[in-house]
């Protein structure tokens, strides 16, 4: 048995032990909010427990960032990179600017208020970077691929915040430059899927996985994907399987510019049968916060761009949909979930012992938000 298979088995056994002990989200009811300084936003949902949405300290940037990286290192959240329009907006001729800044927030901010719990800059990435995949493993924030003003990159790095110092190390690079992809960590294996090799390229089909528990890890191709290649899909780890939801297929128009076709199909990667179709989303979803949040051990897809406002005057954009979709595994169907009031897209998520954190993101085309949110379990 290789190291990744052994790691996956131990990962599964740990989950079973937590369930028996009543420590898993599935086996315990969501407690009332212990956060007296902020008011959770309760949302009624016939199929799910009330969603407690809690405002955390915002990022220390007035614009915020889309396409950042988010994870946990030690007793801190880390947010890195991303991009925004700090001057003029796109329709005014403004240019996108990528960030190399790395911010840290004590996890105590998820429990109590205080000025000491504000985000602060703790370092910088080797280069500005955004629109890649982030994951947390062994107190490290992993950044896989992404883009900058110079194009797309294959680099994979890990950040660790120890004793007030930001440490960085390199991991095996992706087989090719990639941005606008999605991915997640399952056990000790990092998955990446879809995306583009250059800003003007068509989307790639399929993806790769990297077993980080191996002594000499290398990227291994995923099985051939039977559906349209895509960018900006949402990835989920569900019952130790990779799920892919929505995204946008790219086709060149008569002027050779890329046009998006908004997708609603959902797939899971089965170890025996390969890619297996699941019930489609009721409506398309592009660039939803990823990895997909979990509610009671079931996927909760938070909004995403449904494409209904494409081509409209950007100054009159109404914002992205607040609707969410919750997948009932036992019934094999999607049901409407509680509204996701921040309604951000291109926002990273990270799982903590307190719940799912969603950081910054885009509220309208070209408009970011520095807000950070916690969906409390």
C-alpha positions as CSV (number, residue, x, y, z in Angstrom):
1,X,0.0,0.0,0.0
2,X,1.5,3.4,-1.0
3,X,1.7,6.3,1.3
4,X,-1.2,8.2,-0.2
5,X,-3.5,5.2,0.0
6,X,-2.5,4.7,3.6
7,X,-3.0,8.4,4.4
8,X,-6.5,8.2,2.8
9,X,-7.4,5.2,4.9
10,X,-6.3,6.9,8.1
11,X,-8.1,10.0,7.0
12,X,-11.4,8.0,6.6
13,X,-10.9,6.2,10.0
14,X,-10.4,9.5,11.8
15,X,-13.7,10.8,10.3
16,X,-15.5,7.6,11.6
17,X,-14.0,8.0,15.0
18,X,-15.1,11.6,15.2
19,X,-18.6,10.6,14.1
20,X,-18.9,8.0,16.8
21,X,-17.6,10.4,19.4
22,X,-20.1,13.0,18.4
23,X,-17.3,15.4,17.2
24,X,-18.2,15.7,13.5
25,X,-20.4,18.3,12.0
26,X,-22.9,15.6,11.0
27,X,-23.2,14.2,14.5
28,X,-23.6,17.5,16.4
29,X,-26.1,20.3,16.1
30,X,-25.0,23.8,15.2
31,X,-24.6,25.7,18.4
32,X,-25.8,29.2,19.0
33,X,-23.3,31.8,18.2
34,X,-20.8,32.5,21.1
35,X,-19.8,35.8,19.4
36,X,-21.4,38.6,21.4
37,X,-19.6,41.4,19.4
38,X,-21.2,40.5,16.1
39,X,-24.6,39.4,15.1
40,X,-25.0,36.2,13.2
41,X,-27.4,36.4,10.3
42,X,-29.9,33.5,10.7
43,X,-31.5,32.3,7.4
44,X,-34.4,29.9,7.4
45,X,-34.0,26.8,5.4
46,X,-36.4,23.9,5.4
47,X,-33.8,21.3,4.7
48,X,-30.8,22.6,6.6
49,X,-30.0,24.1,10.0
50,X,-29.9,27.9,10.3
51,X,-26.8,29.3,8.6
52,X,-24.9,31.6,10.9
53,X,-23.0,34.1,8.8
54,X,-20.6,36.1,10.8
55,X,-18.6,39.2,9.8
56,X,-14.9,39.0,10.6
57,X,-12.3,41.8,10.4
58,X,-11.9,43.0,6.8
59,X,-8.7,42.8,4.9
60,X,-6.6,46.0,5.3
61,X,-7.1,47.2,1.8
62,X,-10.0,49.5,0.8
63,X,-10.7,47.6,-2.5
64,X,-10.2,44.0,-1.4
65,X,-9.0,41.3,-3.9
66,X,-10.5,38.8,-6.2
67,X,-8.7,35.5,-6.8
68,X,-6.7,35.4,-3.6
69,X,-5.4,32.4,-1.7
70,X,-6.6,31.5,1.8
71,X,-5.6,28.9,4.4
72,X,-4.6,28.2,8.0
73,X,-1.1,28.1,9.4
74,X,-0.7,27.5,13.1
75,X,-3.1,29.8,15.0
76,X,-3.5,32.2,12.0
77,X,-5.5,32.6,8.9
78,X,-3.4,33.6,5.9
79,X,-4.6,35.5,2.9
80,X,-2.2,36.0,0.0
81,X,-2.2,37.6,-3.5
82,X,-5.3,38.3,-5.6
83,X,-6.0,41.3,-7.9
84,X,-8.1,44.4,-8.0
85,X,-8.6,47.7,-9.8
86,X,-7.2,50.3,-7.4
87,X,-7.7,53.3,-9.7
88,X,-10.1,53.4,-12.5
89,X,-12.6,50.6,-13.1
90,X,-12.4,48.4,-16.2
91,X,-15.1,50.3,-18.1
92,X,-13.2,53.5,-17.3
93,X,-10.0,52.2,-18.8
94,X,-8.5,51.0,-15.6
95,X,-5.9,48.2,-15.4
96,X,-6.0,45.1,-13.1
97,X,-3.2,45.1,-10.5
98,X,-2.0,41.8,-8.9
99,X,-0.9,41.7,-5.3
100,X,2.0,39.9,-3.6
101,X,1.0,40.8,-0.1
102,X,0.4,38.2,2.6
103,X,-1.8,39.0,5.5
104,X,-2.4,37.1,8.8
105,X,-5.3,37.1,11.2
106,X,-5.3,35.4,14.5
107,X,-7.8,32.6,14.7
108,X,-8.9,34.1,18.0
109,X,-10.7,36.7,15.8
110,X,-13.2,34.0,15.1
111,X,-14.0,33.9,18.8
112,X,-13.6,37.4,20.3
113,X,-13.3,41.0,19.3
114,X,-10.4,43.3,19.8
115,X,-8.0,45.5,17.8
116,X,-5.3,42.9,18.3
117,X,-7.4,40.7,16.0
118,X,-7.0,42.8,12.9
119,X,-5.3,41.5,9.8
120,X,-1.7,42.6,9.3
121,X,0.7,42.2,6.5
122,X,3.4,39.6,7.4
123,X,5.3,39.3,4.2
124,X,5.1,39.0,0.4
125,X,5.0,36.3,-2.2
126,X,8.0,35.9,-4.5
127,X,5.8,37.6,-7.2
128,X,2.3,39.0,-7.5
129,X,-0.1,36.2,-8.0
130,X,-3.9,35.4,-8.2
131,X,-6.6,33.1,-9.6
132,X,-4.9,29.8,-8.6
133,X,-5.8,27.1,-6.1
134,X,-5.2,27.2,-2.4
135,X,-5.3,24.5,0.2
136,X,-4.2,23.9,3.8
137,X,-2.1,20.9,4.9
138,X,0.1,20.5,8.0
139,X,0.0,24.1,9.0
140,X,0.9,25.3,5.5
141,X,-1.0,27.3,3.0
142,X,-0.4,25.8,-0.5
143,X,-0.6,28.0,-3.6
144,X,-0.9,26.1,-6.8
145,X,-0.6,28.0,-10.1
146,X,-2.2,31.4,-10.9
147,X,-1.7,34.5,-13.0
148,X,-0.1,37.8,-12.9
149,X,0.4,40.7,-15.3
150,X,3.2,38.6,-16.9
151,X,0.9,35.6,-17.7
152,X,0.2,32.3,-16.1
153,X,2.5,30.3,-13.9
154,X,3.1,26.6,-13.0
155,X,4.8,27.4,-9.6
156,X,3.5,25.8,-6.5
157,X,4.7,27.1,-3.1
158,X,3.8,26.6,0.6
159,X,3.6,29.3,3.2
160,X,4.0,28.8,6.9
161,X,3.6,31.5,9.6
162,X,5.7,30.6,12.6
163,X,6.6,32.8,15.6
164,X,5.7,35.9,13.6
165,X,7.8,34.9,10.6
166,X,6.5,34.0,7.2
167,X,8.4,31.0,5.7
168,X,8.2,29.8,2.1
169,X,9.2,26.6,0.3
170,X,8.7,25.3,-3.2
171,X,6.7,22.2,-4.2
172,X,6.7,20.4,-7.5
173,X,5.4,22.8,-10.2
174,X,2.3,22.0,-12.2
175,X,2.9,20.2,-15.5
176,X,2.1,23.4,-17.3
177,X,1.2,27.0,-16.4
178,X,-2.4,27.3,-15.2
179,X,-4.8,29.9,-13.9
180,X,-8.6,30.2,-13.4
181,X,-8.6,26.5,-12.4
182,X,-10.1,25.0,-9.3
183,X,-9.0,22.4,-6.8
184,X,-9.0,21.0,-3.3
185,X,-7.2,18.8,-0.9
186,X,-8.5,15.3,-0.1
187,X,-6.5,13.6,2.6
188,X,-2.9,14.1,1.5
189,X,-3.7,14.6,-2.2
190,X,-4.0,17.9,-3.8
191,X,-6.2,18.1,-6.9
192,X,-6.3,20.8,-9.6
193,X,-8.9,20.9,-12.4
194,X,-9.5,22.9,-15.5
195,X,-8.3,26.4,-16.2
196,X,-6.2,28.1,-18.9
197,X,-2.5,27.9,-19.8
198,X,-2.5,31.5,-21.0
199,X,-4.9,34.4,-20.8
200,X,-6.1,33.8,-24.4
201,X,-6.0,30.0,-24.4
202,X,-9.1,27.7,-24.5
203,X,-9.8,25.9,-21.3
204,X,-7.9,22.6,-20.7
205,X,-9.7,19.3,-20.1
206,X,-9.2,17.4,-16.9
207,X,-6.4,18.0,-14.4
208,X,-3.8,16.5,-12.1
209,X,-3.3,15.2,-8.5
210,X,-0.3,15.4,-6.3
211,X,0.2,13.1,-3.3
212,X,2.0,15.3,-0.8
213,X,2.6,12.3,1.5
214,X,5.0,10.7,-1.0
215,X,8.7,11.1,-0.4
216,X,9.1,12.2,-4.0
217,X,5.7,13.6,-5.0
218,X,4.8,14.1,-8.7
219,X,1.8,15.3,-10.5
220,X,-0.4,12.5,-12.0
221,X,-3.0,13.2,-14.7
222,X,-6.7,12.6,-13.8
223,X,-8.8,10.4,-16.0
224,X,-10.0,11.9,-19.2
225,X,-12.9,14.3,-18.5
226,X,-16.0,13.5,-20.7
227,X,-17.6,17.0,-20.5
228,X,-16.7,20.4,-21.9
229,X,-13.3,21.8,-20.7
230,X,-13.9,24.8,-18.4
231,X,-12.5,27.6,-16.3
232,X,-13.7,28.9,-12.9
233,X,-15.5,25.8,-11.8
234,X,-16.0,25.1,-8.1
235,X,-14.3,22.1,-6.5
236,X,-15.5,20.1,-3.5
237,X,-14.2,17.2,-1.4
238,X,-17.3,15.0,-0.7
239,X,-16.9,11.6,1.0
240,X,-13.3,11.5,-0.1
241,X,-14.2,12.2,-3.7
242,X,-13.4,15.2,-6.0
243,X,-16.6,17.0,-7.2
244,X,-16.6,19.6,-9.9
245,X,-19.5,22.0,-10.3
246,X,-20.4,24.5,-13.0
247,X,-17.8,26.8,-14.5
248,X,-17.6,28.3,-18.0
249,X,-16.6,26.7,-21.3
250,X,-14.7,29.0,-23.7
251,X,-15.3,29.3,-27.5
252,X,-13.8,31.9,-29.9
253,X,-16.3,34.2,-31.5
254,X,-16.1,35.7,-35.0
255,X,-13.5,38.2,-33.8
256,X,-11.5,35.4,-32.2
257,X,-12.2,36.7,-28.7
258,X,-13.2,34.1,-26.1
259,X,-16.9,33.9,-25.1
260,X,-18.1,32.1,-22.1
261,X,-20.8,29.4,-22.0
262,X,-22.1,29.2,-18.5
263,X,-22.4,25.6,-17.2
264,X,-24.5,23.9,-14.6
265,X,-23.3,20.3,-14.8
266,X,-21.8,18.5,-11.8
267,X,-19.3,15.6,-11.8
268,X,-17.6,13.4,-9.2
269,X,-14.4,11.4,-9.7
270,X,-14.9,7.8,-8.6
271,X,-11.9,5.6,-8.0
272,X,-13.5,2.7,-9.9
273,X,-15.7,4.3,-12.5
274,X,-13.9,7.5,-13.3
275,X,-15.9,10.6,-13.9
276,X,-19.6,10.1,-12.9
277,X,-22.3,12.6,-13.7
278,X,-24.4,14.0,-10.8
279,X,-27.7,15.9,-10.9
280,X,-27.0,19.3,-12.5
281,X,-27.4,22.6,-10.7
282,X,-30.8,24.3,-11.2
283,X,-28.9,27.2,-12.8
284,X,-25.4,27.9,-14.1
285,X,-22.7,28.9,-11.6
286,X,-19.3,30.3,-12.5
287,X,-16.6,31.4,-10.1
288,X,-18.5,30.5,-7.0
289,X,-16.4,30.5,-3.8
290,X,-14.2,27.4,-3.9
291,X,-13.6,24.9,-2.5
292,X,-17.3,24.5,-1.9
293,X,-18.4,25.0,1.7
294,X,-19.7,22.1,3.7
295,X,-22.9,22.2,5.8
296,X,-23.5,19.0,7.9
297,X,-21.0,17.2,5.8
298,X,-22.9,18.0,2.6
299,X,-21.9,20.5,-0.2
300,X,-23.3,24.0,0.0
301,X,-22.6,25.9,-3.2
302,X,-22.5,29.6,-2.6
303,X,-24.0,31.5,-5.4
304,X,-21.7,32.1,-8.4
305,X,-22.3,34.1,-11.6
306,X,-25.2,32.8,-13.5
307,X,-24.5,34.8,-16.7
308,X,-27.9,36.6,-16.8
309,X,-26.3,40.0,-16.7
310,X,-23.6,39.4,-19.3
311,X,-23.4,42.4,-21.7
312,X,-25.3,44.7,-19.5
313,X,-24.0,48.1,-18.5
314,X,-21.5,47.3,-15.7
315,X,-22.4,50.4,-13.8
316,X,-25.9,49.1,-13.4
317,X,-24.9,45.5,-12.4
318,X,-27.3,44.3,-9.7
319,X,-24.6,42.1,-8.0
320,X,-24.2,38.3,-8.3
321,X,-26.9,35.9,-7.2
322,X,-27.4,35.3,-3.5
323,X,-28.9,31.9,-4.0
324,X,-27.2,28.8,-2.8
325,X,-27.6,25.1,-3.6
326,X,-27.3,22.3,-1.1
327,X,-26.8,18.7,-2.2
328,X,-28.7,16.1,-0.2
329,X,-26.5,13.1,-0.6
330,X,-29.0,10.6,0.6
331,X,-31.6,11.9,-1.8
332,X,-29.2,12.6,-4.7
333,X,-30.6,16.0,-5.5
334,X,-29.9,19.7,-5.1
335,X,-32.2,21.8,-3.0
336,X,-32.3,25.6,-2.4
337,X,-30.1,26.6,0.5
338,X,-30.1,29.7,2.6
339,X,-29.2,33.0,0.9
340,X,-25.6,33.9,0.9
341,X,-25.9,37.6,1.6
342,X,-22.3,38.6,0.6
343,X,-22.8,37.2,-2.9
344,X,-19.2,37.3,-3.8
345,X,-17.4,35.3,-6.6
346,X,-13.8,34.5,-7.3
347,X,-13.3,34.2,-3.5
348,X,-11.2,31.5,-1.8
349,X,-12.5,29.5,1.1
350,X,-10.8,27.7,4.0
351,X,-12.1,25.3,6.6
352,X,-11.4,25.9,10.2
353,X,-12.6,24.3,13.5
354,X,-15.1,27.2,13.7
355,X,-16.6,26.8,10.2
356,X,-15.9,27.9,6.6
357,X,-14.1,31.3,6.0
358,X,-14.8,33.2,2.8
359,X,-12.3,36.0,2.1
360,X,-12.8,39.1,-0.1
361,X,-13.8,38.4,-3.7
362,X,-15.8,40.3,-6.3
363,X,-19.3,41.7,-5.7
364,X,-19.8,43.1,-9.2
365,X,-17.6,43.0,-12.3
366,X,-14.4,45.0,-11.5
367,X,-15.6,45.7,-8.0
368,X,-14.0,43.9,-5.0
369,X,-14.8,43.7,-1.3
370,X,-12.4,43.5,1.6
371,X,-15.0,41.8,3.7
372,X,-14.3,38.4,5.3
373,X,-17.0,36.1,6.5
374,X,-17.4,33.0,8.6
375,X,-20.1,30.4,8.0
376,X,-20.3,28.9,11.5
377,X,-20.8,25.1,11.7
